[in-house]
Amino acid sequence: MRLQFITDYRGSLSRSRICRLIGVTDRGLRAWKRRPPSLRQRRDLILLAHIREQHRLCLGSYGRPRMTEELKALGLQIGQRRVGRLMHQNNITVVRTRKLKRTTDSHHTFNIAPNLLKQDFSASAPNQPRTAIHIFQQNAITADRVRLIGRTSERLVAPCPTPSLA
């Protein structure tokens, strides 16, 4: 790992100087570069080719557990941790798709309120076509006032302020 760091980040410093800083001999670095890949590295490359192929075939939807099962079905002896390590090191990730959540049910069987305005919002005079919400609020305010006056006949009750319809 230190040797790989030296080869990746060798820039303004000489090779012998960076080797001294990290604590590696220059001769050891050259021997490491000439050394062939180990048996484990070669097997990892073979497994990685299988993982990439299965990832392509499953359209990127298989994660570590299902990928391991697919590779075992192909006859490869491999564990989940090794598959996870190889996928993580090579940025092989699962493409997660979410189902479209339907929020509106247009074919419900509930009662539908009648369209009293018939989509005609033009006004012949100020404050003429009022919506059902305004009518309901005005009726509720009037009913509250009648209820308050009826309950408190002995004492004087201030009229309810009308809420602003902003």
C-alpha angles and dihedrals in degrees: 000000000000090000092051089050090054093052093045099047104031103129127126095007124077119249094248092050095049090046090055091048093052095039101247127126119243089231091054090053092052091047091050091052093051095044115105119239115279124249091257092051091050092049090047089055091052092048091046090056089053091046092051091049093050090045089055093046094050091047091242096298100117120092129193099292097046092041089054091052091050092050091048089051087056088055100257119139103223137138131225094248093055091048090048092049093049092046092048095046092050097041095244104158136173117258104224118203123187126213116249107258111220110218101175125060106199093177099058124139097224122122113272117216114239118256101241096174094047088215090295106135097163114119123218091195135005113292094003110127102047121183123240090255092060092047092049092049092049091049091048092051091049092048091050091052092049091048092050094048092048094050096046106045094145100051132049115253123198114234116260114258113243113243117240113252097216 
